[in-house]
Amino acid sequence: MARKNNERIETLRDAFAKAATANDPAGMQLVGRELLAVYGKQPKLSKLHQDHRTIVQGMLVTLMAMETLKQDGSYDRMSPEERERLPLDLGLLAMDMLLKKKQH
């Protein structure tokens, strides 16, 4: 059973990486949510899988934040420099929040 779960995690990790490489936010959200669900069912995760779970969580938070900014018009009011930097800024903020949450 553990081997099957590990194979599933590896398959989903590969699919998530392909979606990220293809710059496919919808694919990243779909695969990322499924991957987090599989991670959540594991009684114990390796350090590698814990770190990857944190990265996926951060990327999903970043994608959701960017979508919200686009929907409310904030993204349209940003300068080209701000738009270019936005994914990095949101990603760093998400990772910081997740790491602080993990410490408590």
N, C-alpha and C positions, 0 to 999 in steps of 0.2 A: 504494500500500500504506500509506504513512504517513497519507494522508487517511482511509483506512478505519479505521486504528487510532485516529486522533484522534476520528472519529465514534463509535467504540465506547467510548472513554474518556468522551466527553461524555454518551453515553446512560447509561452506568453511573453517572457522577457525578450526573446528574439523578435516577436511580432511588434512589441512596443518599440524596440530599437529601430525596426524598419519603418514604422509609422513616424517616428521622430526624424529619421533620416530623410524621409519623403516630405517632411514638413506638413503632415496630415493631422491637424488638431483633433478632428472628429475621430479618427482612428486611434490616436493616442488616448483620448478620453474613454473610448469603448474598451480597448484592450487594458488600459491602466486600471479602470474600475474592476474589471474581471480579475486582473492580477492581484489587486489589493484584497479582493474577496478570497482568493485562494490563499494568499499570505495570512489572512485573518483566521483561516480554518486550521492553520498549522499549530500544533501544540508548542513547538519550539523552532525558532529560525536561527540559522547560522548568522554570524556577524555580517557576512557578505549579503545575505538576503535581508537582514535588518536594514543595512545601509541602502540597498536597492529599494526597499519599501519606502524609506524616507525620501529618496530621490523621486520616485514615482508620485508620492503624495505632493511633494513640492511642485512638480511639473503640472499636476492636475490643478492645484490651487492657482498657479500662474495662468494656466489656460482659462480657468473660470474668471479670474480677475480681468484678463484682457478682453474676454467676451463682454463682461459687464461694462467696461470702459467704452467699448465700441457701441454697445446698445444705447448707452445714455448720452452719447455724443462727445464725451470727454476726449476720446482718441482723435476725433476730427479736429479738435481745437489745439492739439499738440503740434509743436514744431517738428520738422523731420528728424532733428537730433534727438528730441525726446522720444519720438516713436521708435527710433532705432535702439535706444537704450532701455526702453520699457521692459522687454522680456527679461533682460538681465536684472534690472532693479526688482521686478516682481519676483523673479526666481530667488534672488538673494533674500528678500523679505520673507518669502514662504519658507525657505530653508531655516532661516533664523527663528521663525515662529515654531516650526516643527521641532527644532533642536531644543528650544526652551521648554516646549511642552513635554518632550521626552525626559528632561532633567527633573521635572516635578512629579 
